[in-house]
Amino acid sequence: MGILNVTPDSFSDGGRFLSRDAALARAHQLLADGADMIDIGGESTRPGAPPVPLDEELERVAPIVEALRAVQVPISVDTYKPAVMRAVLDAGADMINDIWGLRQEGALDAVKGSDCGLCVMHMLGEPRTMQLHEPVYENVVAEVRDFFAERVAALAQAGIPMARVSLDPGYGFGKTVEHNYALLAHLAATLPAGTHFPLLAGMSRKSMLGAVTGRGAGERLAASVAAAVCAAERGAAIIRVHDVAETVDALKVWQATKDAALSGHH
């Protein structure tokens, strides 16, 4: 999943792809680099980010979704606002990627009449303040799993087919560095018992990588690629990244190794 931020303030590429032409050029570059899907975001959700007015988010995102309808890859929109969900689904979006896990009032109603994919993310607190106070968990993996179980039940109760659902532990969303690495190490254990939902992992360029490498947001390519391979190894089905070409190369090597192990040649 290639990240397309149409925001002036995202932490790593804010402001670069704000104009429609630049955004579309970036989308086509992500596809050329090997992205299987594109995730468009019109509101930065980095820690401390201010909320964006509804009409402004729509103005940023909807025209890009419409312009990309013709491409033959799924288009995801990263939003938690029900009105944006409705508008982008009308515009042809294939997936809603919601940091609030469809908990905002009206969110379930906005998506249930569609057949779009849904990504439910775990977040402790809310973006403006989630990293201000040290986040506390008794057991972060179990608590994320319990949250997923609760959300999956709510979606099922709303009549949403489970085949539409994927889950994201929400790296960096109300977690310490230790919490983030626990969730990466035990990624598969975040799945509610007996379920097989696709897991989405989004660690690209995040501060959890800076914490162990000492590098700033613009210098985390190698760390991001390593995190992607770690996530794939632990069962992630969707890897959300800024640097598609490099990640695809790394995952091809990982896949070839996995295939060789399965083929039984020694």
Secondary structure by P-SEA (a helix, b strand, c coil): cbbbbccccccccccccccaaaaaaaaaaaaaacccbbbbbccccccbbbbbcaaaaaaacaaaaaaaccccbbbbbbcccaaaaaaaaaaccccccccccccccccccccccccbbbbbbbbccccccccccccccccaaaaaaaaaaaaaaaaaaaccccccbbbbccccccccaaaaaaaaaacccccccccccbbbbcccccaaaaaaacccccccaaaaaaaaaaaaaaccccccccccaaaaaaaaaaaaaaaaaaaccc
